[in-house]
């Protein structure tokens, strides 16, 4: 079966692009969402033969008018162009001429990460935030039996939550790995020197990391229970993972952030200590991608302060006058009396 100019974009995405291209579930969702938004714009199921630069430009302008963030507009445009280019390989549509398509001007993002002090405060907050007493105070219906069976048994697979989060924060920072890669680490992947080799789930490329002795100790105390994964977490409860982490951040009293902040902090400090190291730590093939993880407020020294201004030296001199003495009147009266 081969697509034709009358094949709808939705059919092409479902029957050709998603099947033939090596993409994950997240990319499939983004493709389907792009098709949905494109249908909202034109009002019907668009066919491949109708794709042209003018339509793509008007759709991009419509996205901006609808209030979509610039990053979102640029992302949806990239997805449409990827589908369009793939359709051109079948000869059913001409390849898009990108120079004729409206460009989304998006400002450079302000990268933010945590300092070493904030990460230390985050680890220190685990003892309080992840204790049974804290959760029981928030909801008195939670009993110690529920804590052991539902919380520890279901979410943490029998691991003490305090030990789990101590080890997780240290491992995520030391390795600089993405969350999905940290949760897929096996104990056998780590040697006695703390060297860890992981195949990145996003790119499929291997990456070498080094864990500190303190991190290895934090991991070792989570055993038993014996298991393959260092940080097991039920897939259907992944949202709960982020809820727990946000509770940790709030208890630590640090800036709001996600697990990505640990990856950014690792890259920022690596680049500050040794220029060019952030790319290796992050496992990026591009030489410029690391800049999206670099916090300049931490990674580079600020410029010196501007010279001090002293405008007072050019201000006009003010004349200081005291109160006038009214002596003219009495003097004239005295002269008149003498005459």
C-alpha positions in Angstrom: 0.0 0.0 0.0 1.3 3.4 -0.9 -0.1 6.8 0.1 -1.7 9.1 -2.5 -2.3 12.9 -2.6 -5.8 12.1 -1.3 -4.5 10.4 1.8 -5.3 12.4 4.9 -2.5 13.6 7.1 -4.1 11.6 10.0 -4.1 8.4 7.9 -0.5 9.0 6.8 0.7 9.5 10.3 -1.1 6.4 11.7 -0.4 4.0 8.9 3.0 5.1 7.6 4.9 7.5 9.8 4.2 5.9 13.2 4.8 2.4 11.9 7.8 2.9 9.8 9.7 5.4 11.9 11.5 4.4 15.1 9.6 6.7 17.5 8.4 6.3 21.1 5.0 6.7 22.8 5.7 10.4 23.6 6.4 11.2 19.9 3.3 9.3 18.8 1.2 11.5 21.2 2.8 14.7 19.8 2.1 13.6 16.2 -1.5 12.9 17.0 -1.9 16.2 18.8 -0.4 18.0 15.8 -3.0 16.4 13.5 -5.8 17.4 15.9 -4.7 21.0 16.1 -4.2 21.1 12.3 -7.8 19.9 11.9 -9.0 22.6 14.2 -7.4 25.2 12.0 -8.7 24.1 8.6 -12.0 22.7 9.9 -11.7 19.2 8.2 -9.2 16.4 7.7 -6.5 17.8 5.6 -5.1 15.6 2.7 -1.4 15.4 1.8 -2.0 17.1 -1.6 -3.1 20.3 0.1 0.1 20.8 2.0 1.9 24.0 0.9 4.1 26.7 2.4 1.3 29.3 2.6 -0.9 26.9 4.5 1.9 26.1 7.0 2.6 29.8 7.5 -1.0 30.6 8.1 -1.3 27.7 10.5 1.8 28.9 12.4 0.3 32.5 12.7 -3.0 31.0 13.9 -1.2 29.1 16.6 0.4 32.3 17.9 -2.9 34.1 17.8 -4.5 31.3 19.7 -2.1 31.9 22.6 0.2 28.9 22.2 3.7 29.4 23.6 6.3 30.1 21.0 8.2 26.9 21.9 4.9 25.0 21.4 4.3 26.7 18.0 7.9 25.9 16.9 7.5 22.3 18.0 4.3 21.7 16.2 5.7 23.3 13.1 8.7 21.0 13.2 6.5 17.9 13.6 4.4 19.0 10.6 7.5 19.5 8.5 8.9 16.1 9.5 5.6 14.4 8.3 5.6 16.5 5.2 9.2 15.6 4.3 8.5 11.9 4.9 5.5 12.2 2.6 7.7 13.7 -0.1 9.8 10.5 -0.1 6.8 8.7 -1.5 6.5 11.3 -4.3 2.9 12.3 -3.3 3.9 15.9 -2.4 6.8 18.3 -3.1 9.4 18.7 -0.3 8.7 21.8 1.8 10.8 24.9 1.1 11.5 26.0 4.7 12.7 29.5 3.7 9.1 30.3 2.5 7.5 29.2 5.8 6.8 31.6 8.6 9.5 31.4 11.2 8.7 31.3 14.9 10.9 33.8 16.7 11.4 32.5 20.2 13.7 34.0 22.8 16.5 32.1 24.3 15.4 30.3 27.4 16.6 31.3 30.8 18.2 28.2 32.2 17.8 27.7 35.9 19.2 24.9 38.1 20.0 24.3 41.8 23.2 25.2 43.6 25.2 22.6 45.6 23.8 24.1 48.8 20.2 23.7 47.5 20.8 20.0 46.6 22.3 19.4 50.0 19.2 21.0 51.6 17.1 18.7 49.4 18.8 15.6 50.6 18.6 16.8 54.2 14.8 17.3 53.8 14.2 13.7 53.0 14.3 12.6 56.7 11.3 14.8 57.5 9.4 14.9 54.3 9.3 11.1 53.6 8.7 9.9 57.2 5.4 8.3 58.2 4.8 11.0 60.8 4.7 13.7 58.1 2.3 11.8 55.9 0.1 10.8 58.9 -0.1 14.5 59.9 -1.4 15.4 56.5 -4.0 12.7 56.5 -4.8 11.0 59.8 -6.6 8.2 58.0 -3.3 6.8 56.8 -2.2 4.2 59.3 1.1 2.5 59.8 -0.3 -0.6 58.1 -1.3 1.4 55.1 2.1 3.0 55.0 3.8 -0.4 54.9 1.5 -2.1 52.4 0.4 0.7 50.0 3.2 3.3 50.1 6.3 1.1 50.7 5.0 -2.1 49.2 3.4 -0.7 46.1 5.4 2.4 45.2 8.8 1.6 46.6 8.8 -2.2 46.3 9.7 -2.7 49.9 12.4 0.0 50.1 12.4 2.6 52.9 11.3 5.8 51.3 13.9 7.8 53.2 16.7 5.6 51.9 15.2 5.5 48.4 15.2 9.3 48.0 18.6 9.9 49.5 20.1 7.5 47.0 18.0 8.7 44.1 19.0 12.4 44.5 22.7 11.6 44.8 22.6 9.2 41.8 20.7 11.6 39.6 23.1 14.4 40.4 26.3 12.4 40.1 25.3 10.8 36.9 23.5 13.7 35.2 21.2 11.1 33.6 17.6 11.6 32.5 14.9 10.4 34.9 14.0 7.4 32.7 17.6 6.4 32.6 18.1 6.7 36.4 15.0 4.5 37.0 16.4 1.9 34.7 19.8 1.4 36.4 20.6 -2.1 37.5 22.8 -2.8 40.5 25.0 -5.0 38.2 25.6 -2.0 35.9 27.7 -0.3 38.7 31.2 -1.6 39.4 33.1 -1.3 42.6 34.7 2.0 41.5 31.4 3.6 40.9 31.7 3.5 37.1 28.3 3.1 35.5 27.5 2.4 31.8 23.9 3.1 30.7 22.3 2.9 27.3 20.2 6.1 27.0 16.6 5.4 26.3 16.1 8.6 24.3 19.0 8.2 21.9 20.0 4.6 22.3 23.7 5.6 22.7 25.8 4.4 25.7 27.0 6.8 28.3 29.6 6.4 31.0 29.1 7.9 34.4 30.9 7.9 37.7 29.2 7.8 41.1 30.9 9.0 44.3 31.7 6.7 47.2 28.9 8.5 49.2 26.4 7.7 46.5 27.5 4.0 46.4 27.0 3.8 50.2 23.5 5.4 49.8 22.6 2.8 47.2 24.0 -0.1 49.2 21.9 0.6 52.3 18.7 0.3 50.2 19.5 -3.5 49.9 17.8 -5.7 50.9 15.2 -6.3 49.5 17.1 -7.9 46.7 16.1 -6.7 43.2 17.5 -5.9 39.8 16.6 -2.3 39.5 18.2 0.1 41.9 15.2 2.5 41.9 12.1 0.4 41.1 8.9 2.3 40.6 5.6 1.0 39.2 5.1 2.5 35.7 1.4 3.4 36.2 2.4 5.3 39.3 5.0 7.6 37.6 2.8 10.6 38.3 3.0 9.8 42.0 6.8 9.9 41.6 6.7 13.6 40.6 4.2 14.3 43.4 6.6 12.9 45.9 9.5 14.9 44.5 7.6 18.1 44.5 6.8 17.5 48.2 10.6 17.1 48.8 11.4 20.4 47.1 8.7 22.2 49.1 10.0 20.7 52.4 13.5 21.8 51.5 12.5 25.4 51.0 14.4 25.7 47.7 13.4 27.1 44.3 10.7 25.1 42.6 12.1 22.6 40.1 11.9 19.1 38.8 14.3 16.2 38.5 15.7 18.0 35.4 17.2 20.6 37.7 19.6 17.9 39.0 20.7 17.1 35.5 21.2 20.8 34.7 23.2 21.3 37.9 25.5 18.5 37.0 26.1 19.9 33.6 26.6 23.4 34.8 29.2 22.6 37.5 31.0 20.2 35.0 31.3 23.0 32.4 32.4 25.5 35.0 35.2 23.2 36.3 36.3 22.0 32.8 35.0 23.6 29.6 33.7 21.0 27.2 32.9 18.5 29.9 29.2 19.1 30.0 28.7 17.6 26.6 30.3 14.3 27.8 28.3 14.3 31.0 25.0 14.8 29.3 25.8 12.3 26.5 24.9 14.8 23.7 26.1 14.2 20.1 25.8 17.9 19.3 28.4 20.3 20.6 25.9 23.0 21.3 23.0 21.2 23.0 24.6 21.4 26.4 23.9 25.1 26.4 20.3 24.4 27.1 21.3 22.9 30.5 23.8 25.5 31.5 22.9 28.1 34.2 25.2 31.1 33.6 24.5 32.4 37.1 26.3 29.5 38.5 28.6 28.4 35.7 30.3 31.7 34.9 31.4 34.6 37.0 29.3 37.7 36.6 30.9 40.8 35.0 32.3 43.4 37.4 30.0 46.1 38.6 29.7 49.3 36.6 31.8 52.3 37.7 30.3 54.4 40.4 28.5 57.5 39.3 28.8 60.8 41.1 26.5 63.3 39.5 26.7 65.6 42.5 30.0 67.1 41.4 28.3 68.7 38.4 25.2 69.9 40.2 24.9 73.8 40.4 26.0 75.3 43.7 23.1 76.3 45.8 23.2 79.8 47.4 22.4 79.7 51.1 20.8 82.9 52.4 19.7 83.6 55.9 16.6 85.5 56.9 16.5 89.2 55.9 16.5 91.9 58.6 13.9 94.6 58.2 15.9 97.7 59.4 15.1 100.2 56.7 11.7 101.2 58.2 12.9 102.1 61.7 15.9 104.0 60.3 13.7 106.3 58.2 11.4 106.9 61.0 14.4 107.9 63.2 15.7 110.3 60.5 12.2 111.9 60.2 11.9 112.4 63.9 15.4 114.1 64.0 14.4 116.5 61.3 
